[in-house]
């Protein structure tokens, strides 16, 4: 059976298991607008690395993000 799950998370270990990632952002002050964009593989890796490392993304964080995404099975 096919199953689709939508999850919103700040946990990189959870996010890395996804088949697809969407970046959701909002902008504006008086009138707020929200945008959703699907991320490609490099952007997904960078975002997982940012979730792992914080403000300064290191090569080690990128490598850890790659590992998490590879080991999702």
N, C-alpha and C positions, 0 to 999 in steps of 0.2 A: 504494500500500500504506500502511496506517496503521502508525505506529510510536510507541511510547511510551518515553520515556527518563526515568529518575529520576536526578537529579544532586544531590549535596550539595556546596555550594561556599561559600567566603567571598569570592569574587571578584564584585564588583557587576556587572562587564561580562558575566559568564557568567549570573548570576542574572537580569539584566534581560531575557534572551532567552526566559525561560520563559513558558508560557501560564498557568501556575498556580503559586502559591507556598504552601508549608506551613511554619508556624512550629513547630519542634520544641523543646520545653523540658523540663528535668528539675528536680525539686525533692526535698527531703528529705535527710537525713544518714544515718541508720542504714538506713532503707528508702527507696530512691530510686524515684520514679515518673516516668514520661515521658508527656508529652502531645503530641498533634499536632493543629493546627488550621489549616484552610484560611484564607488571608488574602484580604480583599477588595482592590479596586484602591487605595484610599487607604492601607491598611496596607502593601501591597506597595511603593508609592512611598516611604513613610516608611522602610521597612526598607532599600531600596536606597540611599536618602539617608544613612541611618545607616552603612551599609557604606562609603560614599564619604567621609563626613565624620568619623566617629568619635563621640565623646561628645556634642559640640555640633552639632546638625543645623542648618545654615543654609539660608536661602532659595535660595542658589546651589546647594547640594547637592540640594535638592528639585528645582530646575529641571534639573539635570544628570541626576537619576534619571528624571524625566519624559522627557527626550530619549533616554536609553538605552532606556527601555521602548518608546518610539515607534519607534525606529530598529532594532528587533530583526530586521526582515526581511532 
